[in-house]
Amino acid sequence: MKTIIEPFRIKSVEPLHHTTPEERERYLEEAGYNLFLIEARNILIDLLTDSGTSAMSTEQWAAMMRGDESYAGSESFHRMRRVVQDLTGFRHVIPTHQGRAAERILFTVLCRPGHVVPNNTHFDTTRANIEFTGARAVDLPSPEAADTQARLDFKGNMDTAALERLIETEGAARIPLVMLTVTNNSGGGQPVSLANIEAVRRVAARHGIPLYLDACRFAENAWFIQQREPGCSHLTPKQVAQKMFSLADGCTFSAKKDAFANIGGFLCTNDDRLAAQETNLLILTEGFPTYGGLAGRDLDAIAVGLEEVLDPDYLRYRVVSTGYLGRHIADAGVPIVEPPGGHAIYIDAARMLPHIPRSQFPAQALAVELYRHAGIRSVEIGSVMFGAEARQELLRLAIPRRVYTQSHIDYVVEAILEVNARKQALRGLEIVHEPPFLRHFTARFRRL
């Protein structure tokens, strides 16, 4: 049969709260037109992020009842470590309360003022944690990524020629690590090929620079490799993932994405000396090395989730259901980043709203209107989030895992098409308040 159905059935439900357009206009005004500042109970469909918003399985809930809350030597940690080591092959597994804590520890240990950290595309917290140390974050996406409409298999790749030039210009001594984000979140959720990971590895190794993966969505990336890359179709998603990790020297991981967990993360390395430094910092700011700021029950939920996420039936459903949203709006004339990725659909707001200049934040304006019109929360990935570093003006519709049904997505499609039909009426925004870091979380705007 051609129909792909959800590979699960619903056992518990959570009510949704409908609001009126007038109420939503008031909420927007009170929040300074920043959707992060609107209370969740006033959101109908929440596509702000896929981080920590997944529905956990019966096996994960059962595992949580086994959680060992011992301060030191928790069995929950040992269960999680066995799963992580089997998947990644890394010797040292350092638990953290979420991915950005792993980033902070890694960059605090490795980075100094004057250092440069290349990535295919840094996400917001990654860039902020690098820059907080005084180092500079540099994006090196593949040239093909600039064309949002090009339907290519691996637009999340790093430009290895640009990486070579950067190392030659800056000097290897000033580059403490090279990082690859899989999938490339800020680059439209596009996957990275196994061949590109191998090529980046060769460049980094030739100059004695360690390679790290930002592995938040490693399973989705592995699925795209298995489906699209020559010579990989005979491999299971887990085997592909193991190959990906085998090419790296370490990784950061937010378990709030491809482990279905509501909280948690970890930092991995094969370097004994580095692991000792990272563990000392963990103890100072996160907790003992066998809990790292997490309850034992969360460690157990992560362990189960890391095994469930590699199920081919789930990954097929995940990618097809996300693509369903993308194709329905793109085929009706809404410009998206092509082809659809695994965890989100990205609308090219600059292309959709050419009458709104970048200085007036077209993607933020679109996010505001989508909420005002239909109660749908999304997030800007553009000049609000990245300032002058922004390469594109995108609106991300991130799909929580195992949460929404097809009828929810059909509602989203209908709402987007209705907004698109009167897009010329949309106007831009200006910032009236912003913090020094990660301004998109708390900035406030006014309509122009």
Phi, psi and omega per residue, in radians:
M1 nan 2.631 -3.090
K2 -1.532 -0.406 -3.066
T3 -1.278 2.223 3.062
I4 -1.702 2.070 -3.127
I5 -1.828 2.841 3.059
E6 -1.066 2.217 -3.121
P7 -1.452 0.801 3.107
F8 -2.851 2.897 2.992
R9 -2.167 2.698 -2.996
I10 -1.498 2.260 -3.087
K11 -2.005 -0.373 3.123
S12 -2.482 2.518 -3.106
V13 -2.202 2.720 3.107
E14 -2.188 2.241 -3.080
P15 -1.222 2.587 3.032
L16 -1.824 2.591 -3.060
H17 -1.927 2.073 3.095
H18 -1.467 2.454 3.073
T19 -2.199 2.888 3.111
T20 -1.655 2.783 3.073
P21 -0.989 -0.622 3.130
E22 -1.150 -0.728 3.089
E23 -1.117 -0.741 -3.110
R24 -1.148 -0.624 3.075
E25 -1.077 -0.715 3.111
R26 -1.151 -0.737 3.118
Y27 -1.085 -0.687 3.119
L28 -1.095 -0.795 3.139
E29 -1.078 -0.763 -3.135
E30 -1.138 -0.540 -3.110
A31 -1.580 0.074 -3.106
G32 1.112 0.569 3.128
Y33 0.994 0.549 3.045
N34 -1.995 1.987 -3.043
L35 -1.186 -0.352 3.049
F36 -1.115 -0.430 -3.031
L37 -1.693 0.157 3.083
I38 -1.659 2.371 -3.129
E39 -1.097 2.426 -3.065
A40 -1.057 -0.518 -3.108
R41 -1.182 -0.254 3.122
N42 -1.758 0.265 3.080
I43 -1.873 2.335 3.106
L44 -1.529 -1.005 3.073
I45 -2.076 2.063 -3.022
D46 -1.813 1.801 3.119
L47 -1.982 0.447 3.110
L48 -1.049 -0.751 -3.085
T49 -2.771 2.737 2.994
D50 -1.751 0.218 -3.050
S51 -1.628 1.971 3.106
G52 1.322 0.140 -3.043
T53 -1.917 0.157 -3.102
S54 -1.304 2.800 3.004
A55 -1.589 2.201 3.130
M56 -1.412 2.717 -3.089
S57 -1.519 2.979 3.062
T58 -1.065 -0.635 3.133
E59 -1.179 -0.638 3.096
Q60 -1.179 -0.749 3.110
W61 -1.117 -0.669 3.092
A62 -1.121 -0.716 3.140
A63 -1.108 -0.585 3.140
M64 -1.104 -0.508 3.104
M65 -1.223 -0.329 3.085
R66 -1.543 -0.018 -3.039
G67 -0.929 2.241 3.108
D68 -1.725 1.959 -3.062
E69 -1.614 0.369 3.059
S70 -1.034 2.405 -3.118
Y71 -1.107 -0.724 -3.097
A72 -2.191 2.410 3.070
G73 1.285 0.466 -3.092
S74 -0.980 2.346 3.064
E75 -1.111 -0.522 3.106
S76 -1.073 -0.709 3.094
F77 -1.104 -0.771 -3.104
H78 -1.131 -0.623 3.079
R79 -1.139 -0.772 3.128
M80 -1.132 -0.755 -3.112
R81 -1.067 -0.682 3.125
R82 -1.077 -0.734 3.140
V83 -1.164 -0.773 -3.118
V84 -1.130 -0.749 -3.133
Q85 -1.183 -0.633 3.079
D86 -1.118 -0.641 -3.120
L87 -1.357 -0.823 -2.964
T88 -1.722 -0.491 -3.080
G89 1.421 -0.016 -3.118
F90 -1.344 2.493 -3.089
R91 -1.270 -0.739 -3.023
H92 -1.847 2.206 3.117
V93 -2.139 2.000 -3.063
I94 -1.976 1.922 -3.099
P95 -1.293 2.546 3.075
T96 -2.408 2.901 -3.066
H97 -1.308 -0.373 2.974
Q98 -2.930 3.100 -3.005
G99 -1.088 -0.677 -3.082
R100 -1.192 -0.413 3.043
A101 -1.209 -0.674 3.050
A102 -1.105 -0.718 3.100
E103 -1.087 -0.797 -3.104
R104 -1.061 -0.769 3.135
I105 -1.111 -0.818 -3.114
L106 -1.051 -0.864 -3.055
F107 -1.300 -0.528 3.063
T108 -1.096 -0.673 -3.135
V109 -1.324 -0.703 -2.983
L110 -1.654 -0.490 -2.935
C111 -1.773 2.566 3.084
R112 -2.383 2.818 3.049
P113 -0.951 2.360 -3.103
G114 1.657 -0.237 3.095
H115 -1.308 2.775 3.116
V116 -2.263 2.300 3.124
V117 -2.089 1.922 3.083
P118 -1.488 2.636 3.124
N119 -2.614 2.760 2.977
N120 -1.044 -0.889 2.901
T121 -2.732 2.099 3.090
H122 -1.212 2.482 2.954
F123 -1.521 3.087 -2.953
D124 -1.067 -0.880 -3.087
T125 -1.223 -0.565 3.113
T126 -1.095 -0.890 3.127
R127 -1.040 -0.777 -3.091
A128 -1.113 -0.719 -3.141
N129 -1.198 -0.584 3.062
I130 -1.183 -0.862 -3.066
E131 -1.198 -0.460 3.101
F132 -1.121 -0.468 3.107
T133 -1.426 -0.133 -3.066
G134 1.667 -0.050 3.096
A135 -1.452 3.021 -3.107
R136 -2.065 2.286 3.102
A137 -1.644 2.229 -3.096
V138 -2.126 2.234 3.098
D139 -1.620 2.319 3.127
L140 -2.270 1.087 3.141
P141 -1.231 2.783 3.079
S142 -1.126 2.584 -3.128
P143 -0.996 -0.553 -3.110
E144 -1.127 -0.396 -3.095
A145 -1.171 -0.352 -3.114
A146 -1.168 -0.462 3.140
D147 -1.633 1.772 -3.085
T148 -1.139 -0.366 -3.059
Q149 -1.600 -0.169 -3.131
A150 -1.238 2.222 -3.112
R151 -1.687 1.421 -3.133
L152 -1.989 2.696 -2.982
D153 -1.242 -0.658 -2.987
F154 -2.326 1.149 -3.138
K155 -1.360 -0.026 3.088
G156 -1.534 -0.009 -3.073
N157 -1.069 2.758 2.987
M158 -1.542 2.564 3.045
D159 -1.407 1.753 -3.059
T160 -1.217 -0.518 3.078
A161 -1.146 -0.705 3.092
A162 -1.153 -0.604 3.088
L163 -1.113 -0.763 3.096
E164 -1.032 -0.782 -3.124
R165 -1.129 -0.690 3.127
L166 -1.105 -0.764 3.137
I167 -1.125 -0.697 3.123
E168 -1.147 -0.677 -3.105
T169 -1.297 -0.814 -3.042
E170 -1.499 -0.522 -3.027
G171 1.588 2.361 -3.068
A172 -1.042 -0.521 -3.096
A173 -1.135 -0.395 -3.122
R174 -1.645 0.031 -3.136
I175 -2.014 1.715 -3.040
P176 -1.280 -0.394 3.099
L177 -2.870 2.755 2.937
V178 -1.923 2.446 -3.103
M179 -2.187 2.496 3.024
L180 -2.144 2.222 3.109
T181 -1.690 2.076 -3.078
V182 -2.186 2.081 -0.189
T183 -1.238 2.956 -3.048
N184 -1.413 1.605 -2.993
N185 -1.079 -0.948 -3.106
S186 -1.210 -0.299 3.112
G187 -1.654 0.535 3.081
G188 1.511 0.345 3.112
G189 1.176 0.442 -3.075
Q190 -1.466 2.517 -3.100
P191 -1.352 2.842 3.081
V192 -1.948 2.302 -3.094
S193 -1.333 2.728 3.052
L194 -1.102 -0.665 3.111
A195 -1.071 -0.657 3.128
N196 -1.228 -0.692 3.074
I197 -1.048 -0.740 3.120
E198 -1.107 -0.716 -3.120
A199 -1.175 -0.739 3.100
V200 -1.113 -0.696 3.101
R201 -1.036 -0.770 -3.127
R202 -1.090 -0.760 3.132
V203 -1.105 -0.857 -3.110
A204 -1.088 -0.778 -3.106
A205 -1.129 -0.646 -3.137
R206 -1.074 -0.499 -3.131
H207 -1.813 0.109 3.105
G208 1.238 0.527 -3.114
I209 -1.888 2.253 3.129
P210 -1.206 2.591 3.091
L211 -1.908 2.247 3.092
Y212 -2.086 2.560 3.012
L213 -1.801 2.312 2.830
D214 -1.510 1.730 -2.847
A215 -1.765 0.433 -3.053
C216 -0.911 -0.682 -3.077
R217 -2.110 0.785 -3.084
F218 -1.075 -0.640 -3.071
A219 -1.208 -0.737 3.088
E220 -1.106 -0.707 3.103
N221 -1.102 -0.722 3.121
A222 -1.091 -0.655 3.123
W223 -1.119 -0.774 3.116
F224 -1.094 -0.686 3.089
I225 -1.088 -0.822 -3.111
Q226 -1.084 -0.612 -3.096
Q227 -1.460 -0.554 -2.935
R228 -1.981 -0.467 -2.971
E229 -1.569 2.250 3.118
P230 -0.963 2.401 3.107
G231 1.465 0.077 -3.087
C232 -2.024 -0.071 -3.025
S233 -1.156 -0.410 -3.118
H234 -1.449 -0.145 -3.097
L235 -1.547 2.646 2.994
T236 -1.415 2.783 3.069
P237 -0.961 -0.642 3.124
K238 -1.149 -0.723 3.128
Q239 -1.117 -0.682 3.081
V240 -1.112 -0.793 3.138
A241 -1.049 -0.727 3.113
Q242 -1.093 -0.659 3.070
K243 -1.119 -0.735 3.110
M244 -1.014 -0.877 -3.101
F245 -1.173 -0.538 -3.112
S246 -1.148 -0.349 -3.133
L247 -1.527 -0.121 -3.063
A248 -1.879 2.833 3.085
D249 -1.683 -0.190 3.130
G250 3.118 -3.138 3.127
C251 -2.743 2.738 2.858
T252 -1.908 2.638 -3.074
F253 -2.621 2.251 2.969
S254 -1.720 1.974 -3.132
A255 -1.253 -0.072 3.123
K256 -1.353 -0.105 3.099
K257 -1.853 -1.676 -3.012
D258 -1.426 0.532 2.945
A259 -2.270 0.128 3.074
F260 1.087 0.192 -3.053
A261 -1.525 2.693 3.115
N262 -1.457 -0.261 3.133
I263 -2.780 2.745 3.021
G264 2.106 2.870 3.100
G265 -3.089 -3.095 3.055
F266 -2.802 2.858 3.105
L267 -2.180 2.289 -3.100
C268 -2.160 2.616 3.061
T269 -2.779 2.788 2.996
N270 -1.797 -0.048 -3.058
D271 -1.560 1.969 -3.089
D272 -1.088 -0.770 -3.118
R273 -1.133 -0.772 3.131
L274 -1.116 -0.716 3.137
A275 -1.066 -0.647 3.128
A276 -1.144 -0.737 3.113
Q277 -1.137 -0.737 -3.128
E278 -1.167 -0.656 3.126
T279 -1.156 -0.679 3.099
N280 -1.074 -0.738 3.117
L281 -1.203 -0.625 3.077
L282 -1.030 -0.814 -3.132
I283 -1.059 -0.654 -3.109
L284 -1.179 -0.660 -2.959
T285 -2.086 -0.377 -3.047
E286 -1.979 -0.799 -3.102
G287 2.589 -3.058 -3.137
F288 -1.097 2.614 -3.043
P289 -1.060 -0.264 3.113
T290 -1.770 0.206 2.932
Y291 -2.462 -0.518 2.962
G292 0.918 0.680 3.099
G293 1.528 0.112 -3.110
L294 -2.043 2.624 2.943
A295 -1.286 2.636 3.117
G296 -0.994 -0.634 -3.133
R297 -1.099 -0.579 3.107
D298 -1.244 -0.644 3.064
L299 -1.046 -0.713 3.120
D300 -1.190 -0.673 3.107
A301 -1.104 -0.670 3.106
I302 -1.122 -0.768 -3.121
A303 -1.015 -0.774 3.127
V304 -1.204 -0.761 -3.109
G305 -1.060 -0.643 3.138
L306 -1.132 -0.455 3.079
E307 -1.477 -0.682 -3.120
E308 -1.167 -0.601 -3.016
V309 -1.191 -0.323 -3.130
L310 -1.606 0.096 3.081
D311 -1.168 2.159 -3.101
P312 -1.029 -0.624 3.121
D313 -1.090 -0.736 3.113
Y314 -1.133 -0.841 -3.069
L315 -1.113 -0.654 3.092
R316 -1.080 -0.831 3.109
Y317 -1.059 -0.764 -3.087
R318 -1.030 -0.871 -3.076
V319 -1.250 -0.703 3.139
V320 -1.156 -0.731 -3.091
S321 -1.205 -0.638 3.057
T322 -1.157 -0.751 3.106
G323 -1.094 -0.523 3.106
Y324 -1.015 -0.808 3.096
L325 -1.097 -0.836 -3.090
G326 -1.063 -0.808 -3.081
R327 -1.186 -0.670 -3.096
H328 -1.139 -0.672 3.137
I329 -1.443 -0.625 -3.133
A330 -1.164 -0.735 -3.127
D331 -1.181 -0.299 3.086
A332 -1.682 0.129 3.018
G333 1.843 0.052 3.099
V334 -1.533 2.130 -3.096
P335 -1.313 2.094 3.095
I336 -2.029 2.909 2.974
V337 -1.254 2.040 -3.119
E338 -1.696 2.579 -0.219
P339 -1.366 2.923 3.122
P340 -0.980 2.487 3.120
G341 -1.552 -2.750 -3.067
G342 -1.691 -0.686 -3.011
H343 -1.857 -0.172 -3.022
A344 -2.830 2.793 2.955
I345 -1.958 2.362 -3.105
Y346 -1.996 2.078 3.054
I347 -1.517 2.304 3.088
D348 -1.395 1.605 -3.027
A349 -1.200 -0.565 3.119
A350 -1.122 -0.654 3.115
R351 -1.315 -0.646 -3.119
M352 -1.270 -0.625 -3.064
L353 -2.147 1.114 -3.077
P354 -1.122 -0.296 3.141
H355 -1.384 -0.164 3.088
I356 -1.798 1.990 -3.121
P357 -1.186 2.778 -3.129
R358 -0.999 -0.585 -3.126
S359 -1.163 -0.227 3.114
Q360 -1.946 0.280 2.928
F361 0.974 1.248 -3.099
P362 -1.064 -0.642 -3.126
A363 -1.220 -0.631 3.077
Q364 -1.169 -0.687 3.098
A365 -1.086 -0.687 3.111
L366 -1.185 -0.701 3.106
A367 -1.068 -0.757 3.127
V368 -1.066 -0.776 -3.092
E369 -1.221 -0.616 3.132
L370 -1.142 -0.648 3.069
Y371 -1.233 -0.793 -3.120
R372 -1.052 -0.669 -3.070
H373 -1.340 -0.712 -2.948
A374 -2.374 0.043 3.125
G375 1.329 0.339 -3.118
I376 -1.703 2.237 3.113
R377 -1.775 2.295 3.104
S378 -2.322 -2.945 -3.127
V379 -2.506 2.468 3.078
E380 -1.334 2.327 3.005
I381 -2.152 1.475 -3.052
G382 -2.925 -2.377 -3.016
S383 -1.231 -0.439 3.037
V384 -1.180 -0.826 -3.079
M385 -1.266 -0.734 -2.965
F386 -2.028 -0.016 3.114
G387 1.043 -2.371 -3.097
A388 -1.166 -0.307 -3.141
E389 -1.355 -0.203 -3.078
A390 -1.126 2.262 3.098
R391 -1.658 -0.439 -3.094
Q392 -2.483 2.874 3.099
E393 -1.990 1.658 -3.010
L394 -2.016 2.577 2.956
L395 -1.928 2.088 -3.100
R396 -1.693 2.285 3.013
L397 -1.922 1.617 -3.061
A398 -1.527 2.256 -3.029
I399 -1.697 1.943 3.049
P400 -1.025 2.519 -3.068
R401 -1.329 2.252 3.033
R402 1.067 0.536 -3.040
V403 -1.946 -0.916 -3.034
Y404 -1.792 2.581 3.131
T405 -1.642 3.078 -3.125
Q406 -1.097 -0.605 3.134
S407 -1.144 -0.591 3.037
H408 -1.079 -0.785 -3.119
I409 -1.174 -0.640 3.077
D410 -1.069 -0.650 3.072
Y411 -1.098 -0.735 3.114
V412 -1.090 -0.777 3.111
V413 -1.000 -0.859 -3.120
E414 -1.037 -0.753 -3.115
A415 -1.130 -0.765 -3.129
I416 -1.105 -0.743 -3.129
L417 -1.166 -0.606 3.097
E418 -1.188 -0.697 3.077
V419 -1.152 -0.719 3.141
N420 -1.072 -0.570 -3.100
A421 -1.160 -0.380 3.130
R422 -2.222 0.609 -3.055
K423 -1.091 -0.469 -3.124
Q424 -1.131 -0.350 -3.125
A425 -1.417 -0.230 -3.095
L426 -1.263 2.507 3.123
R427 -2.158 2.815 -3.068
G428 -1.416 -3.068 -3.097
L429 -2.300 2.810 2.944
E430 -2.295 2.628 -3.135
I431 -1.433 2.305 3.084
V432 -1.936 -0.229 3.068
H433 -2.693 2.402 3.079
E434 -2.661 2.521 3.064
P435 -1.482 2.981 -3.098
P436 -1.294 -0.429 -3.137
F437 -2.223 2.557 3.035
L438 0.817 0.963 -2.971
R439 -1.137 -0.428 -3.073
H440 -1.128 -0.384 -3.139
F441 -1.215 -0.657 -2.991
T442 -2.268 0.029 3.121
A443 -1.076 2.695 3.081
R444 -2.171 2.555 -3.022
F445 -2.181 2.943 2.877
R446 -2.355 2.628 3.129
R447 -1.295 2.528 3.081
L448 -1.716 nan nan
